[in-house]
Amino acid sequence: MRLYPFVFTGNDPRKGWRIPLNEIKYNEQRDEETGYGYTSALGGRYQNYYKYDPLHRLTRAGGSDQYGFEQPFELSRAGRPLSMSTNGKVKHYAYGEHTPPHAPQRIMVEEGFRHTLHDLRWDPAGNLGQVSTLAHGRGDIQSRFLFWTEDSRLHTVVDDRHHSYYAYDHAGERTLKVTGHSHQLDVNADLMHTVAGLDEFTLYPSPYLVFTNRGYTKHYYAGSERLAARIGGGFDRAILAEQPQASQQAKKLFEQCQKETEKRVLEAIPPHTIRRDRLPENIYIAMMREFEIPMHLMANAVTKEHNLINAAQNIVANNAEPEVYFYHSDHLGSASWITDGDGIPVQHLQYLPYGEPFVNQRAAGSTYSERFRFTGKERDEETGFGYFGARYMDHELMTMWLSVDPLADKYPSISPYAYCAWNPVKLVDPDGRKIYILTGDGRRITYSANMQPVGDKASCQQIAALNEMYKTRLGRTLINSLTTSKKEFWISNQAPTTSHTSATVAYGNGSMSKMGGNNNIRDLSHELFHALQFKAGQGGATYYNEVEAFTFSKALISEYSKLTNPKDFPSSMAALLSRHPNTENGRLYENAMSQLQGKTFDQKSFNTAVKLFKTESGANDTGVYNTNYTIRTGKEKPLLELFYPLK
């Protein structure tokens, strides 16, 4: 579901104008995108084009009409960015002999006669740990320091302007953000140290509710797509009353982060180790400069006075929720237009291919500024980074991830820092992991292999079943295939709207498996195979799909029974047995299903099973499956064949 085209009726909704607010057309054959909309104060017509190399990597983008830009993007054969130019502003990437092969050591930004040099340092885990900047005409060096948890979660960012701290829950989802402006302390005109009052906080109790020290925001979704936000007042200290230990917890977080940030500078890499590659000679020479990192940020990083709780007490008293704003997204889910409760546009946003801010127009008098922007992900104003869940992305300087893809071993031919395999106009990377558990109270749990069961009873059962599935070869293959996809797959305990005991339906850009209380390995493996079918574009309760899914779940149970007590699961499944075993068709069906549980895929047996499934399968005694089957044509193999041998 997307909210375009939205028809706006002009400056005054009561007038009779009918102007498409957000109509976007994408020409797959010519790789062109055309959009136009409300032109009185915001928006306007634009036409973008995109060019790709033989590996489907974006190499050039441009725009015309009201919003023009040119952005060539040069990649090496190994997939490392070499240069990017945006309307004459050129970024040159340089890599070192002693740094991670895909992590740039220096970036030179060339804009006319002005040059800005950035020195990047990476920690042993491949996370960006430090960025130091020497701007043209300035003698001082500005630095930003980034600190990471053991599982590569960004927890602290310190620079000349802000101090920022982030906390996560057991599933890796961000739950708390604390920020404050930096202030420099000078004594006799000498800089002594920098202090910061941490007085801005954001609390994320769920995807549907966000608290700040200025109030709260309720978010409304259709599937995974954000539809609207309602702005409200606070609960007048109710949060503090229920959490008397909040002050101690905040102080502990603060002291831990402060201890880790003191006097921490990553080791410099000698500039002479930078590889020349295809760098212009003048740029290569300019990148040879030594960097002496200032220590004043680390000497006394933050003030001892922690203002988080004081800020929380300043939440405005209970008020109504008069403000509501609606999101109108493009094909990637990026916020393109924001309208108020009367349908009046209040903000218009456009992006360059990798999420760089390009157009940000706001209606006169409007104070609302959307923070969930590129692909619907939150942009942290204090750093400019986009928060995607598993990782953070730098949209402006590097146009890359700040840390290594946790699934990098699945894509050895792609840079572990590449966003969407360098194809950002057609693909979306929501957060790097794609199986979500939806709890009964609406919370989202991101599944990772062998994680501890959390959430309500049904969620714990589903996580436990996924972990048991992952012990088998078939289960690992299926789960890895889903988690390395660019789609999202949800699991909930909801009951299907049909007569099925469980069902998988299209949801967002992927699917949702509604388990209806059947949170065991047999049913979950069956429904997740349907999720794989949705991924391949063949979703739906057809005879073809059911034969594949029942065959797979039977084989997985057989494999699992060898690892545990065979009595844990039934050795037979009704779907594999005929309702008329003494008839010729009944014998043909059961024999075909038995042949599929072998070492090699038998196309003839598969075709027979699909043909007879409606009348013979024990799983169809109520006639719930009545959709004609479709056997794929051409050279593409059935999905089931990819998992053989099944025993």
BAGU-825218 format. One record per residue (C-alpha): residue in three letters; x, y, z. Coordinates in steps of 0.02 Angstrom, whole numbers, plus 50000, padded with zeros to 5 digits. Example, Ala and Ser with C-alpha at 12.3 -4.5 7.8 and 13.67 -1.06 7.14 Angstrom:
# BAGU-825218
ALA506154977550390SER506844994750357
***
This chain:
# BAGU-825218
MET500005000050000ARG500685017149949LEU499815033849971TYR500085040649797PRO499395048549692PHE498605060149820VAL497485073349742PHE497635090349823THR496355103749784GLY497495118949780ASN497945131849910ASP496215130749985PRO495435113349996ARG493735121349969LYS494215126949793GLY493925115749646TRP495735112949590ARG496295095049573ILE498195093449567PRO499095076949598LEU500145079949753ASN501315065349729GLU501225055649566ILE502805045949528LYS503075034949376TYR504545023449352ASN505025017349179GLU505915000649205GLN506454999549023ARG507295016549016ASP507755017949201GLU506865034449219GLU505825041649359THR504585055749329GLY503655065049465TYR502605080349478GLY501435088249603TYR500795103349694THR501705118449622SER500965133849707ALA502225134449850LEU502995117249867GLY503525103649747GLY503565104249558ARG503955093149410TYR505565083249399GLN506265069549287ASN507725058749343TYR508745046049246TYR509875031949305LYS511265022049221TYR512015005449277ASP513524994749242PRO513384976249191LEU513324971449377HIS511754982149400ARG512704994849505LEU512175012949489THR513515022949398ARG512625039149356ALA511055048449405GLY510355065049350GLY508835075949357SER508025089349251ASP506545101249252GLN506305110449416TYR507575100249516GLY509145097249416PHE510695087749469GLU512085077049396GLN512905063349499PRO514165051549417PHE514775037749533GLU516375028149494LEU516635010849570SER518124999349560ARG517934981649496ALA517974975749677GLY516514987149719ARG517445001149810PRO516855019049780LEU518215029049692SER517345045649660MET515645053849666SER515185070649593THR513625080649631ASN513375096449529GLY515255099549522LYS515635094749702VAL516805079849687LYS517235066949821HIS518805056449798TYR518995040449899ALA520725033649945TYR521105016550022GLY522625011150120GLU523714995750122HIS523444993350310THR521584997050323PRO520074985850284PRO520034983750095HIS518324991850072ALA518505005350207PRO519145022150141GLN520635029550234ARG520465047050163ILE519065056550073MET519465072749983VAL517985084149942GLU518415095749798GLU517285110649764GLY518065123049643PHE519665129249723ARG519135123349896HIS519735106649963THR519145098050123LEU520135082850181HIS519365069450292ASP520415056550385LEU519455040650431ARG520015027650558TRP519205010850585ASP519224999350736PRO519754980950725ALA517944975350700GLY517774986250544ASN516724999850626LEU517065018250590GLY517915024750746GLN518495042150702VAL518285055750569SER519445070950571THR519145085350452LEU520315099050390ALA519315111950295HIS520045123450163GLY520745139250239ARG520635132950419GLY522105128150526ASP521145118350658ILE520565100450640GLN518805095450687SER518525077650744ARG517095065750777PHE517335050150884LEU516185034950874PHE516105020951003TRP515345003650980THR514714989351087GLU515454971951074ASP514094967050949SER514454982550842ARG513044993750901LEU513435012250899HIS513265018651078THR514195035351084VAL514615049450964VAL515655064351022ASP516125079450916ASP516345098250931ARG514475101450926HIS513585086951010HIS513785072551132SER512595058251095TYR512255041751184TYR511185027051126ALA510515011851219TYR509744995951146ASP508654981651207HIS509064963051206ALA508514961751023GLY509654975950967GLU508264988650942ARG508655006350998THR507655011151152LEU508475027351213LYS509395042051137VAL510185055551246THR511015070751167GLY511685087651217HIS512575102551141SER514445104351171HIS515155120051252GLN516995124651251LEU517815131251410ASP519195143951382VAL520375150351516ASN521465165251467ALA520995162251284ASP521645144351294LEU520425130051261MET520405118951416HIS519045106251381THR517285103451313VAL515755100251420ALA513995095351368GLY512335096351459LEU511335080951413ASP509605088651407GLU508815080951252PHE508145063251261THR507095051851151LEU506295036151219TYR505665022251104PRO504505010651202SER503815003451039PRO503745007450852TYR502065015750885LEU502555028251019VAL504055039851039PHE504345051351188THR505435066851194ASN505635080251325ARG504445090951222GLY503025078451210TYR502625062251121THR502205055950947LYS501035041650903HIS501415032650740TYR500125023450634TYR500545009850508ALA499774999450369GLY500844983950380SER502624990450388GLU502235007050302ARG502095022550409LEU500475031850372ALA500265045650500ALA500925053550658ARG499925062050795ILE500805074650907GLY500295075751088GLY500735082951255GLY501515073151395PHE500895062651540ASP501475074851674ARG502845064651760ALA501875048351749ILE503405039751674LEU504505044951820ALA503215039551947GLU503225021851879GLN505125021051860PRO505925027452022GLN507595019651970ALA507675029551808SER508895042151879GLN510105028751937GLN509995019451771ALA510305035351672LYS511785039951782LYS512535022651760LEU512375023951570PHE513145041151573GLU514635036151680GLN514965020551576CYS514985030451414GLN516065044151490LYS517355031651549GLU517485023951376THR517665040551286GLU519055048051391LYS520715049751301ARG520275037751161VAL521055040950991LEU521295027050862GLU523045024150797ALA523465034250643ILE523875025350480PRO525385033150392PRO524795042750237HIS526145035250127THR525205018550136ILE523765025950035ARG523585017449867ARG523615028549713ASP522305018649617ARG521505030949494LEU521685046649600PRO522215062549507GLU524005067049551ASN523565083549636ILE522245074949744TYR523425060649788ILE524765072949844ALA523505083049947MET522985067150038MET524745064450103ARG524515077150243GLU524815071250422PHE523395073350547GLU523705078350728ILE522095074750821PRO521575087450955MET521315080051128HIS520185093151205LEU518605083251165MET519235068451263ALA520085077351408ASN518475080451503ALA517155074551386VAL515515078551474THR514855087551624LYS514535078051785GLU512795085451793HIS511615073551707ASN510075082751649LEU509055068451577ILE507875066651724ASN507685085551745ALA507195086751563ALA505925072651584GLN505085082351723ASN504785096751604ILE503605086951491VAL502075097651462ALA500495093151556ASN499145082251483ASN498415090251327ALA497355085051181GLU498195079151020PRO497725092850896GLU499115089850771VAL499085075250649TYR500205073250497PHE500075060850354TYR501535053050258HIS501525051150070SER502945039750020ASP503845035949858HIS504185018549791LEU505595015949918GLY504535020950067SER505445037650085ALA504405052150153SER504065062950001TRP502605073850056ILE501905077750228THR500135084550243ASP499195090650396GLY497485085250458ASP496625096050328GLY497615088650184ILE498695104250164PRO500515100650115VAL501705106550251GLN503335098550194HIS504085091850032LEU505645080950030GLN506745073949892TYR508355063849903LEU509855059849798PRO510075041249762TYR510965036649925GLY509815046550037GLU510775062950033PRO509565077250072PHE509165086549911VAL507525095949931ASN506755100650099GLN505345113150078ARG504185118250219ALA502595128450207ALA502655145950279GLY502215145850462SER502425127050484THR503565121150624TYR503415102550586SER504975093950519GLU504895075350479ARG506325065050548PHE505825048050472ARG506445051550297PHE507455040850175THR506605023750157GLY505575028550310LYS507065027350429GLU507475039950565ARG508795052950529ASP509755058250685GLU509925077150674GLU511405077350794THR512485066650679GLY511595066450510PHE511655047350514GLY510175036650463TYR509675023450591PHE509155007150504GLY509074995450653ALA510544983850625ARG511674997850563TYR511875016450539MET512185024550371ASP513155040250326HIS512125047850185GLU513195063250154LEU515075060550169MET515355042050134THR513645036750066MET514045020050149TRP513665010250306LEU514685014450462SER514964996150505VAL515144979350420ASP513594970550355PRO513184956850484LEU512764945850334ALA514334950150236ASP514874932050226LYS513324928550121TYR513884941249990PRO515764939249965SER515704948449799ILE514934964449873SER515764977249985PRO515204974750167TYR514904993650174ALA513864994550015TYR512065000350030CYS510894988949930ALA512334982049825TRP512574999749753ASN510824999249678PRO509885011549792VAL508505017149674LYS507715000049651LEU508144991149814VAL507814994449998ASP508804988050148PRO507634990650297ASP508854985250431GLY509974970950376ARG508944957050457LYS507254952450389ILE506284940450501TYR505194949550628ILE504134942350769LEU502574952850801THR502024951450983GLY500244952051043ASP500434969951104GLY501124975950938ARG502994975850977ARG504234970150845ILE505624957850887THR507014955650759TYR507484937350750SER509294931850744ALA509884913850749ASN509954905850922MET509324921451011GLN508514919751183PRO506604918551176VAL505834935151227GLY504134943651221ASP502464935651261LYS502124916851267ALA501764915151081SER503324925051033CYS504404913951145GLN503674898451064GLN504014905250889ILE505814910150930ALA506124893151011ALA505424884250857LEU506514894850741ASN508044890650845GLU507644872050833MET507384873650646TYR509074882050632LYS509904866250700THR509474857250538ARG510264859650368LEU508574862850286GLY508074875250421ARG509704884950409THR509574885850220LEU507794892350227ILE508084905150367ASN509694911550288SER508814913450121LEU507494924450203THR508674934850309THR509804938850162SER508334944950058LYS507884963150027LYS506104959450087GLU505334958650260PHE504544942950334TRP503414943950485ILE502784930350602SER501284933450715ASN500104923250822GLN498594930750736ALA497254919050670PRO497044918550481THR495484926750410THR495184911050305SER494774893450364HIS496624888750366THR497364884450536SER498854895250487ALA499224905250331THR500524916550249VAL499904932050160ALA500684946850070TYR501204960250193GLY502194976250162ASN503584972050039GLY503604953750094SER502404942650189MET501654938750359SER501444921150427LYS499894920750539MET500144905550648GLY498474905350741GLY499274897250894ASN500164883550794ASN501914888950844ASN502804872250816ILE504194867350698ARG503054858250576ASP501854872650547LEU503174886250558SER504314877950429HIS502804875650315GLU502304894050327LEU504084900550309PHE504244890650148HIS502714900150089ALA503654916050138LEU505064910350024GLN503784908149886PHE503194926049912LYS505004931549899ALA505104922649730GLY503494930749670GLN502414914949675GLY501414918049834GLY499674911149861ALA498794895249918THR498964885649754TYR499134866849736TYR500904869549671ASN501424879649823GLU500614867749947VAL501514852549877GLU503164861649893ALA502824867750071PHE502154851050138THR503594841550059PHE504864853450136SER504114853150311LYS504024834150310ALA505854833050260LEU506374845550394ILE505434835950529SER506274819850474GLU507984828150484TYR507584835850654SER506954819250724LYS508704812150701LEU509374825450818THR508064823550956ASN506674812251018PRO505694805650867LYS504124805650975ASP504164824550983PHE503354826050813PRO502224814850711SER503104804050583SER501684805750459MET500744820750392ALA498964820650326ALA499474831150177LEU500614817250114LEU499234804050127SER497764801650011ARG495964802950068HIS495624788249949PRO497124776749974ASN496314761749891THR495984770549725GLU497204772049581ASN497354790849601GLY497594788649788ARG499034776649762LEU499794787949628TYR499714803049744GLU500494794349895ASN501864786749788ALA502264803649711MET502384812149882SER503484798049944GLN504644799449794LEU504894817949831GLN505664813450000GLY507224807149913LYS508994812049871THR508584819749702PHE507124830049639ASP505904820149531GLN504974831949414LYS503744818649357SER503244814449536PHE503084832849577ASN501924835849429THR500854820949480ALA500724826949660VAL500204844449606LYS498914837649483LEU498084826349614PHE498284837449768LYS496524844749761THR495594828349759GLU496784816949855SER497764826449988GLY497234823750167ALA497584842150197ASN496164846750078ASP494744836650153THR493764852750180GLY494124859150005VAL495034874550070TYR496324873149930ASN495404876049767THR496574886849664ASN497224880149499TYR499044875849505THR500344884249397ILE501934874649356ARG503334886449312THR503914886449133GLY505624889649058LYS507294885649136GLU506894891449314LYS506924877249439PRO505554874449570LEU506074881849738LEU505934864749817GLU507294857849704LEU508554869849780PHE508474860649948TYR508904843149887PRO509414830449947LEU507954829350068LYS508664814150157
***
